[in-house]
């Protein structure tokens, strides 16, 4: 699977399959894709551009468990969108992210 297919799959499923869940870089890439997609969905008629993103690794994913993604809109102004997200393996948080997008 190439990276574009990986990102498309993550966005559609909102998770990473168990076979790829031990790779922290893939989890971060999946989280970024989910956040980008969420920001675009909030502003479908305008463009959004990433201003800042922070990832905090909390734990390693549980073996043989998929990693699922949850996002939350923290705040939205006329020009900015503030999002956060968590990657979960079972009930264990493995990655936390915060992102700011500029609306133009």
N, CA, C and O atoms as CSV, one atom per row, in Angstrom:
chain,resi,resn,atom,element,x,y,z
A,1,UNK,N,N,0.854,-1.176,0.000
A,1,UNK,CA,C,0.000,0.000,0.000
A,1,UNK,C,C,0.899,1.238,0.000
A,1,UNK,O,O,1.819,1.345,0.811
A,2,UNK,N,N,0.627,2.168,-0.911
A,2,UNK,CA,C,1.415,3.398,-0.918
A,2,UNK,C,C,0.825,4.378,0.097
A,2,UNK,O,O,-0.235,4.130,0.671
A,3,UNK,N,N,1.531,5.501,0.310
A,3,UNK,CA,C,1.134,6.441,1.355
A,3,UNK,C,C,-0.220,7.077,1.066
A,3,UNK,O,O,-1.019,7.261,1.985
A,4,UNK,N,N,-0.490,7.412,-0.176
A,4,UNK,CA,C,-1.782,8.011,-0.539
A,4,UNK,C,C,-2.924,7.058,-0.216
A,4,UNK,O,O,-3.949,7.481,0.317
A,5,UNK,N,N,-2.760,5.787,-0.530
A,5,UNK,CA,C,-3.776,4.786,-0.204
A,5,UNK,C,C,-3.935,4.641,1.311
A,5,UNK,O,O,-5.048,4.479,1.812
A,6,UNK,N,N,-2.818,4.702,2.031
A,6,UNK,CA,C,-2.848,4.623,3.493
A,6,UNK,C,C,-3.680,5.771,4.061
A,6,UNK,O,O,-4.566,5.556,4.889
A,7,UNK,N,N,-3.387,6.994,3.609
A,7,UNK,CA,C,-4.100,8.170,4.112
A,7,UNK,C,C,-5.587,8.084,3.784
A,7,UNK,O,O,-6.424,8.373,4.639
A,8,UNK,N,N,-5.921,7.694,2.571
A,8,UNK,CA,C,-7.326,7.551,2.174
A,8,UNK,C,C,-8.030,6.535,3.064
A,8,UNK,O,O,-9.157,6.767,3.501
A,9,UNK,N,N,-7.378,5.420,3.333
A,9,UNK,CA,C,-7.945,4.377,4.183
A,9,UNK,C,C,-8.177,4.880,5.609
A,9,UNK,O,O,-9.221,4.616,6.204
A,10,UNK,N,N,-7.203,5.602,6.147
A,10,UNK,CA,C,-7.330,6.128,7.511
A,10,UNK,C,C,-8.502,7.101,7.603
A,10,UNK,O,O,-9.284,7.043,8.552
A,11,UNK,N,N,-8.624,7.988,6.626
A,11,UNK,CA,C,-9.710,8.963,6.640
A,11,UNK,C,C,-11.066,8.260,6.553
A,11,UNK,O,O,-12.003,8.637,7.257
A,12,UNK,N,N,-11.176,7.252,5.705
A,12,UNK,CA,C,-12.449,6.535,5.549
A,12,UNK,C,C,-12.809,5.725,6.786
A,12,UNK,O,O,-13.964,5.718,7.214
A,13,UNK,N,N,-11.817,5.038,7.365
A,13,UNK,CA,C,-12.083,4.128,8.477
A,13,UNK,C,C,-11.951,4.769,9.848
A,13,UNK,O,O,-12.468,4.240,10.833
A,14,UNK,N,N,-11.260,5.911,9.921
A,14,UNK,CA,C,-10.954,6.577,11.200
A,14,UNK,C,C,-10.155,5.660,12.125
A,14,UNK,O,O,-10.272,5.725,13.349
A,15,UNK,N,N,-9.337,4.803,11.504
A,15,UNK,CA,C,-8.476,3.923,12.291
A,15,UNK,C,C,-7.333,3.385,11.444
A,15,UNK,O,O,-7.362,3.452,10.216
A,16,UNK,N,N,-6.330,2.852,12.123
A,16,UNK,CA,C,-5.217,2.151,11.493
A,16,UNK,C,C,-5.338,0.690,11.886
A,16,UNK,O,O,-5.554,0.371,13.055
A,17,UNK,N,N,-5.200,-0.182,10.925
A,17,UNK,CA,C,-5.304,-1.616,11.188
A,17,UNK,C,C,-4.220,-2.087,12.151
A,17,UNK,O,O,-3.168,-1.461,12.281
A,18,UNK,N,N,-4.494,-3.188,12.815
A,18,UNK,CA,C,-3.591,-3.721,13.834
A,18,UNK,C,C,-2.189,-3.988,13.304
A,18,UNK,O,O,-1.220,-3.823,14.045
A,19,UNK,N,N,-2.051,-4.396,12.048
A,19,UNK,CA,C,-0.736,-4.708,11.491
A,19,UNK,C,C,0.178,-3.507,11.358
A,19,UNK,O,O,1.393,-3.673,11.248
A,20,UNK,N,N,-0.380,-2.284,11.364
A,20,UNK,CA,C,0.413,-1.064,11.234
A,20,UNK,C,C,0.427,-0.238,12.505
A,20,UNK,O,O,1.031,0.834,12.540
A,21,UNK,N,N,-0.229,-0.720,13.549
A,21,UNK,CA,C,-0.453,0.097,14.740
A,21,UNK,C,C,0.772,0.263,15.638
A,21,UNK,O,O,0.736,1.063,16.573
A,22,UNK,N,N,1.830,-0.457,15.382
A,22,UNK,CA,C,3.034,-0.332,16.216
A,22,UNK,C,C,3.984,0.746,15.710
A,22,UNK,O,O,5.003,1.010,16.348
A,23,UNK,N,N,3.677,1.368,14.590
A,23,UNK,CA,C,4.540,2.385,13.993
A,23,UNK,C,C,4.052,3.771,14.408
A,23,UNK,O,O,3.022,4.240,13.924
A,24,UNK,N,N,4.796,4.431,15.311
A,24,UNK,CA,C,4.390,5.734,15.831
A,24,UNK,C,C,4.308,6.783,14.727
A,24,UNK,O,O,3.459,7.672,14.788
A,25,UNK,N,N,5.169,6.696,13.724
A,25,UNK,CA,C,5.134,7.661,12.618
A,25,UNK,C,C,3.850,7.509,11.802
A,25,UNK,O,O,3.282,8.507,11.360
A,26,UNK,N,N,3.393,6.292,11.599
A,26,UNK,CA,C,2.138,6.078,10.878
A,26,UNK,C,C,0.946,6.579,11.690
A,26,UNK,O,O,-0.012,7.106,11.125
A,27,UNK,N,N,0.999,6.422,12.994
A,27,UNK,CA,C,-0.076,6.929,13.844
A,27,UNK,C,C,-0.129,8.457,13.751
A,27,UNK,O,O,-1.210,9.031,13.623
A,28,UNK,N,N,1.023,9.110,13.813
A,28,UNK,CA,C,1.066,10.567,13.693
A,28,UNK,C,C,0.583,11.019,12.314
A,28,UNK,O,O,-0.153,12.000,12.208
A,29,UNK,N,N,0.988,10.318,11.268
A,29,UNK,CA,C,0.544,10.662,9.914
A,29,UNK,C,C,-0.966,10.474,9.778
A,29,UNK,O,O,-1.644,11.285,9.147
A,30,UNK,N,N,-1.481,9.412,10.366
A,30,UNK,CA,C,-2.921,9.178,10.345
A,30,UNK,C,C,-3.675,10.275,11.081
A,30,UNK,O,O,-4.713,10.744,10.614
A,31,UNK,N,N,-3.155,10.680,12.226
A,31,UNK,CA,C,-3.790,11.750,12.995
A,31,UNK,C,C,-3.791,13.050,12.188
A,31,UNK,O,O,-4.796,13.760,12.147
A,32,UNK,N,N,-2.670,13.354,11.552
A,32,UNK,CA,C,-2.590,14.575,10.739
A,32,UNK,C,C,-3.624,14.517,9.608
A,32,UNK,O,O,-4.301,15.511,9.347
A,33,UNK,N,N,-3.750,13.395,8.952
A,33,UNK,CA,C,-4.723,13.255,7.866
A,33,UNK,C,C,-6.154,13.452,8.375
A,33,UNK,O,O,-6.964,14.108,7.720
A,34,UNK,N,N,-6.455,12.896,9.515
A,34,UNK,CA,C,-7.787,13.024,10.111
A,34,UNK,C,C,-8.076,14.483,10.464
A,34,UNK,O,O,-9.162,14.986,10.175
A,35,UNK,N,N,-7.108,15.166,11.087
A,35,UNK,CA,C,-7.290,16.567,11.453
A,35,UNK,C,C,-7.466,17.443,10.213
A,35,UNK,O,O,-8.338,18.312,10.182
A,36,UNK,N,N,-6.633,17.214,9.185
A,36,UNK,CA,C,-6.756,17.971,7.934
A,36,UNK,C,C,-8.149,17.794,7.326
A,36,UNK,O,O,-8.783,18.762,6.906
A,37,UNK,N,N,-8.607,16.558,7.286
A,37,UNK,CA,C,-9.925,16.261,6.711
A,37,UNK,C,C,-11.030,16.935,7.517
A,37,UNK,O,O,-11.976,17.475,6.944
A,38,UNK,N,N,-10.917,16.909,8.824
A,38,UNK,CA,C,-11.921,17.540,9.689
A,38,UNK,C,C,-11.948,19.050,9.476
A,38,UNK,O,O,-13.024,19.645,9.402
A,39,UNK,N,N,-10.777,19.677,9.377
A,39,UNK,CA,C,-10.713,21.127,9.153
A,39,UNK,C,C,-11.356,21.499,7.820
A,39,UNK,O,O,-12.090,22.484,7.736
A,40,UNK,N,N,-11.085,20.719,6.785
A,40,UNK,CA,C,-11.685,20.980,5.468
A,40,UNK,C,C,-13.200,20.797,5.507
A,40,UNK,O,O,-13.930,21.553,4.865
A,41,UNK,N,N,-13.675,19.808,6.248
A,41,UNK,CA,C,-15.112,19.561,6.344
A,41,UNK,C,C,-15.834,20.698,7.069
A,41,UNK,O,O,-16.999,20.973,6.782
A,42,UNK,N,N,-15.155,21.355,8.000
A,42,UNK,CA,C,-15.761,22.470,8.719
A,42,UNK,C,C,-15.907,23.711,7.854
A,42,UNK,O,O,-16.773,24.548,8.110
A,43,UNK,N,N,-15.070,23.837,6.834
A,43,UNK,CA,C,-15.069,24.999,5.941
A,43,UNK,C,C,-15.107,24.534,4.485
A,43,UNK,O,O,-14.150,24.781,3.752
A,44,UNK,N,N,-16.163,23.878,4.046
A,44,UNK,CA,C,-16.165,23.274,2.707
A,44,UNK,C,C,-16.051,24.273,1.560
A,44,UNK,O,O,-15.587,23.919,0.477
A,45,UNK,N,N,-16.469,25.514,1.785
A,45,UNK,CA,C,-16.428,26.508,0.714
A,45,UNK,C,C,-15.214,27.418,0.776
A,45,UNK,O,O,-15.080,28.324,-0.047
A,46,UNK,N,N,-14.326,27.192,1.737
A,46,UNK,CA,C,-13.129,28.001,1.889
A,46,UNK,C,C,-11.922,27.084,2.018
A,46,UNK,O,O,-12.058,25.899,2.324
A,47,UNK,N,N,-10.754,27.636,1.785
A,47,UNK,CA,C,-9.557,26.821,1.962
A,47,UNK,C,C,-9.052,26.974,3.397
A,47,UNK,O,O,-9.209,28.023,4.022
A,48,UNK,N,N,-8.458,25.925,3.887
A,48,UNK,CA,C,-7.845,25.942,5.216
A,48,UNK,C,C,-6.386,25.524,5.061
A,48,UNK,O,O,-6.054,24.664,4.246
A,49,UNK,N,N,-5.532,26.146,5.853
A,49,UNK,CA,C,-4.102,25.830,5.803
A,49,UNK,C,C,-3.609,25.600,7.225
A,49,UNK,O,O,-3.933,26.356,8.140
A,50,UNK,N,N,-2.834,24.562,7.391
A,50,UNK,CA,C,-2.275,24.251,8.699
A,50,UNK,C,C,-1.304,25.346,9.124
A,50,UNK,O,O,-0.406,25.718,8.369
A,51,UNK,N,N,-1.488,25.851,10.324
A,51,UNK,CA,C,-0.594,26.856,10.897
A,51,UNK,C,C,0.357,26.199,11.885
A,51,UNK,O,O,1.553,26.490,11.901
A,52,UNK,N,N,-0.191,25.307,12.711
A,52,UNK,CA,C,0.606,24.681,13.765
A,52,UNK,C,C,0.002,23.332,14.126
A,52,UNK,O,O,-1.219,23.173,14.153
A,53,UNK,N,N,0.861,22.371,14.402
A,53,UNK,CA,C,0.397,21.075,14.907
A,53,UNK,C,C,1.405,20.578,15.932
A,53,UNK,O,O,2.615,20.720,15.753
A,54,UNK,N,N,0.893,19.994,17.005
A,54,UNK,CA,C,1.729,19.423,18.059
A,54,UNK,C,C,1.251,18.009,18.334
A,54,UNK,O,O,0.055,17.768,18.496
A,55,UNK,N,N,2.194,17.071,18.386
A,55,UNK,CA,C,1.890,15.684,18.716
A,55,UNK,C,C,2.572,15.336,20.029
A,55,UNK,O,O,3.744,15.657,20.226
A,56,UNK,N,N,1.855,14.689,20.916
A,56,UNK,CA,C,2.406,14.175,22.160
A,56,UNK,C,C,2.166,12.680,22.196
A,56,UNK,O,O,1.024,12.224,22.226
A,57,UNK,N,N,3.267,11.909,22.192
A,57,UNK,CA,C,3.114,10.459,22.289
A,57,UNK,C,C,2.900,10.103,23.749
A,57,UNK,O,O,3.687,10.482,24.617
A,58,UNK,N,N,1.829,9.373,24.008
A,58,UNK,CA,C,1.449,9.029,25.369
A,58,UNK,C,C,1.885,7.629,25.762
A,58,UNK,O,O,2.362,7.415,26.876
A,59,UNK,N,N,1.727,6.680,24.860
A,59,UNK,CA,C,2.030,5.269,25.108
A,59,UNK,C,C,2.291,4.583,23.782
A,59,UNK,O,O,2.079,5.161,22.716
A,60,UNK,N,N,2.748,3.362,23.857
A,60,UNK,CA,C,2.829,2.519,22.671
A,60,UNK,C,C,1.483,1.830,22.482
A,60,UNK,O,O,0.793,1.512,23.450
A,61,UNK,N,N,1.129,1.609,21.242
A,61,UNK,CA,C,-0.133,0.918,20.964
A,61,UNK,C,C,-0.060,-0.520,21.452
A,61,UNK,O,O,1.006,-1.134,21.466
A,62,UNK,N,N,-1.200,-1.039,21.846
A,62,UNK,CA,C,-1.267,-2.428,22.275
A,62,UNK,C,C,-1.066,-3.337,21.062
A,62,UNK,O,O,-1.633,-3.078,20.001
A,63,UNK,N,N,-0.272,-4.389,21.204
A,63,UNK,CA,C,-0.048,-5.298,20.081
A,63,UNK,C,C,-1.362,-5.899,19.580
A,63,UNK,O,O,-2.258,-6.215,20.364
A,64,UNK,N,N,-1.455,-6.048,18.273
A,64,UNK,CA,C,-2.613,-6.666,17.630
A,64,UNK,C,C,-3.928,-5.930,17.862
A,64,UNK,O,O,-5.000,-6.522,17.737
A,65,UNK,N,N,-3.853,-4.645,18.198
A,65,UNK,CA,C,-5.050,-3.821,18.354
A,65,UNK,C,C,-5.018,-2.705,17.307
A,65,UNK,O,O,-3.972,-2.086,17.114
A,66,UNK,N,N,-6.119,-2.436,16.639
A,66,UNK,CA,C,-6.144,-1.277,15.741
A,66,UNK,C,C,-6.064,0.010,16.560
A,66,UNK,O,O,-6.360,0.018,17.755
A,67,UNK,N,N,-5.669,1.067,15.918
A,67,UNK,CA,C,-5.642,2.387,16.550
A,67,UNK,C,C,-6.761,3.200,15.910
A,67,UNK,O,O,-6.808,3.355,14.690
A,68,UNK,N,N,-7.654,3.713,16.737
A,68,UNK,CA,C,-8.756,4.524,16.220
A,68,UNK,C,C,-8.534,5.989,16.610
A,68,UNK,O,O,-7.849,6.297,17.586
A,69,UNK,N,N,-9.131,6.870,15.822
A,69,UNK,CA,C,-8.921,8.299,16.000
A,69,UNK,C,C,-10.210,8.992,16.395
A,69,UNK,O,O,-11.278,8.703,15.855
A,70,UNK,N,N,-10.099,9.910,17.342
A,70,UNK,CA,C,-11.212,10.757,17.748
A,70,UNK,C,C,-10.741,12.197,17.649
A,70,UNK,O,O,-9.617,12.513,18.040
A,71,UNK,N,N,-11.598,13.075,17.125
A,71,UNK,CA,C,-11.249,14.491,17.016
A,71,UNK,C,C,-12.304,15.332,17.713
A,71,UNK,O,O,-13.424,14.893,17.973
A,72,UNK,N,N,-11.899,16.559,18.003
A,72,UNK,CA,C,-12.813,17.477,18.662
A,72,UNK,C,C,-12.529,18.891,18.172
A,72,UNK,O,O,-11.373,19.297,18.060
A,73,UNK,N,N,-13.577,19.627,17.884
A,73,UNK,CA,C,-13.443,21.047,17.576
A,73,UNK,C,C,-13.345,21.783,18.903
A,73,UNK,O,O,-14.285,21.773,19.697
A,74,UNK,N,N,-12.212,22.415,19.138
A,74,UNK,CA,C,-12.020,23.138,20.399
A,74,UNK,C,C,-12.543,24.565,20.312
A,74,UNK,O,O,-13.129,25.087,21.260
A,75,UNK,N,N,-12.318,25.187,19.152
A,75,UNK,CA,C,-12.746,26.569,18.975
A,75,UNK,C,C,-12.694,26.917,17.496
A,75,UNK,O,O,-11.869,26.396,16.746
A,76,UNK,N,N,-13.590,27.805,17.094
A,76,UNK,CA,C,-13.582,28.279,15.716
A,76,UNK,C,C,-13.858,29.775,15.729
A,76,UNK,O,O,-14.833,30.237,16.322
A,77,UNK,N,N,-12.988,30.518,15.067
A,77,UNK,CA,C,-13.201,31.951,14.915
A,77,UNK,C,C,-13.438,32.228,13.434
A,77,UNK,O,O,-13.542,31.304,12.626
A,78,UNK,N,N,-13.519,33.502,13.093
A,78,UNK,CA,C,-13.723,33.865,11.695
A,78,UNK,C,C,-12.544,33.443,10.827
A,78,UNK,O,O,-12.722,33.139,9.648
A,79,UNK,N,N,-11.334,33.421,11.403
A,79,UNK,CA,C,-10.130,33.146,10.607
A,79,UNK,C,C,-9.343,31.911,11.036
A,79,UNK,O,O,-8.413,31.508,10.338
A,80,UNK,N,N,-9.694,31.306,12.162
A,80,UNK,CA,C,-8.929,30.159,12.665
A,80,UNK,C,C,-9.834,29.034,13.136
A,80,UNK,O,O,-10.945,29.265,13.613
A,81,UNK,N,N,-9.338,27.807,12.992
A,81,UNK,CA,C,-9.999,26.609,13.526
A,81,UNK,C,C,-8.995,25.912,14.441
A,81,UNK,O,O,-7.859,25.649,14.046
A,82,UNK,N,N,-9.423,25.616,15.661
A,82,UNK,CA,C,-8.592,24.922,16.640
A,82,UNK,C,C,-9.170,23.523,16.837
A,82,UNK,O,O,-10.309,23.378,17.281
A,83,UNK,N,N,-8.397,22.505,16.511
A,83,UNK,CA,C,-8.829,21.116,16.639
A,83,UNK,C,C,-7.890,20.355,17.555
A,83,UNK,O,O,-6.722,20.713,17.707
A,84,UNK,N,N,-8.412,19.303,18.161
A,84,UNK,CA,C,-7.553,18.380,18.908
A,84,UNK,C,C,-8.006,16.964,18.580
A,84,UNK,O,O,-9.116,16.740,18.097
A,85,UNK,N,N,-7.130,16.032,18.852
A,85,UNK,CA,C,-7.459,14.644,18.567
A,85,UNK,C,C,-6.690,13.704,19.458
A,85,UNK,O,O,-5.660,14.060,20.031
A,86,UNK,N,N,-7.208,12.496,19.563
A,86,UNK,CA,C,-6.569,11.438,20.339
A,86,UNK,C,C,-6.584,10.160,19.521
A,86,UNK,O,O,-7.584,9.825,18.886
A,87,UNK,N,N,-5.469,9.454,19.544
A,87,UNK,CA,C,-5.383,8.129,18.950
A,87,UNK,C,C,-5.463,7.120,20.092
A,87,UNK,O,O,-4.739,7.234,21.081
A,88,UNK,N,N,-6.338,6.140,19.953
A,88,UNK,CA,C,-6.585,5.166,21.014
A,88,UNK,C,C,-6.340,3.752,20.528
A,88,UNK,O,O,-6.732,3.380,19.422
A,89,UNK,N,N,-5.691,2.975,21.368
A,89,UNK,CA,C,-5.485,1.556,21.131
A,89,UNK,C,C,-6.218,0.835,22.256
A,89,UNK,O,O,-5.751,0.815,23.394
A,90,UNK,N,N,-7.359,0.249,21.937
A,90,UNK,CA,C,-8.234,-0.236,23.001
A,90,UNK,C,C,-8.724,0.986,23.758
A,90,UNK,O,O,-9.269,1.908,23.152
A,91,UNK,N,N,-8.541,1.009,25.070
A,91,UNK,CA,C,-8.891,2.179,25.878
A,91,UNK,C,C,-7.670,3.028,26.210
A,91,UNK,O,O,-7.779,4.013,26.940
A,92,UNK,N,N,-6.512,2.655,25.681
A,92,UNK,CA,C,-5.256,3.321,25.987
A,92,UNK,C,C,-4.981,4.446,24.997
A,92,UNK,O,O,-4.945,4.212,23.789
A,93,UNK,N,N,-4.788,5.657,25.494
A,93,UNK,CA,C,-4.404,6.777,24.641
A,93,UNK,C,C,-2.954,6.622,24.215
A,93,UNK,O,O,-2.078,6.454,25.063
A,94,UNK,N,N,-2.687,6.676,22.918
A,94,UNK,CA,C,-1.311,6.523,22.433
A,94,UNK,C,C,-0.739,7.811,21.840
A,94,UNK,O,O,0.479,7.970,21.766
A,95,UNK,N,N,-1.615,8.734,21.414
A,95,UNK,CA,C,-1.139,9.981,20.821
A,95,UNK,C,C,-2.193,11.054,21.033
A,95,UNK,O,O,-3.390,10.810,20.881
A,96,UNK,N,N,-1.732,12.244,21.386
A,96,UNK,CA,C,-2.603,13.404,21.518
A,96,UNK,C,C,-2.094,14.456,20.548
A,96,UNK,O,O,-0.884,14.633,20.405
A,97,UNK,N,N,-2.994,15.153,19.884
A,97,UNK,CA,C,-2.591,16.174,18.927
A,97,UNK,C,C,-3.443,17.418,19.092
A,97,UNK,O,O,-4.622,17.340,19.437
A,98,UNK,N,N,-2.828,18.571,18.839
A,98,UNK,CA,C,-3.551,19.831,18.746
A,98,UNK,C,C,-3.120,20.503,17.462
A,98,UNK,O,O,-1.951,20.440,17.083
A,99,UNK,N,N,-4.066,21.152,16.788
A,99,UNK,CA,C,-3.750,21.785,15.502
A,99,UNK,C,C,-4.532,23.083,15.347
A,99,UNK,O,O,-5.651,23.224,15.840
A,100,UNK,N,N,-3.911,24.020,14.651
A,100,UNK,CA,C,-4.555,25.290,14.323
A,100,UNK,C,C,-4.501,25.435,12.799
A,100,UNK,O,O,-3.462,25.227,12.172
A,101,UNK,N,N,-5.655,25.798,12.224
A,101,UNK,CA,C,-5.767,26.000,10.774
A,101,UNK,C,C,-6.251,27.418,10.513
A,101,UNK,O,O,-7.116,27.934,11.220
A,102,UNK,N,N,-5.683,28.039,9.491
A,102,UNK,CA,C,-6.111,29.362,9.055
A,102,UNK,C,C,-7.168,29.195,7.954
A,102,UNK,O,O,-6.994,28.401,7.029
A,103,UNK,N,N,-8.248,29.945,8.068
A,103,UNK,CA,C,-9.308,29.933,7.072
A,103,UNK,C,C,-9.057,31.087,6.108
A,103,UNK,O,O,-8.837,32.223,6.526
A,104,UNK,N,N,-9.091,30.783,4.818
A,104,UNK,CA,C,-8.928,31.883,3.848
A,104,UNK,C,C,-9.893,31.705,2.683
A,104,UNK,O,O,-9.910,32.525,1.765
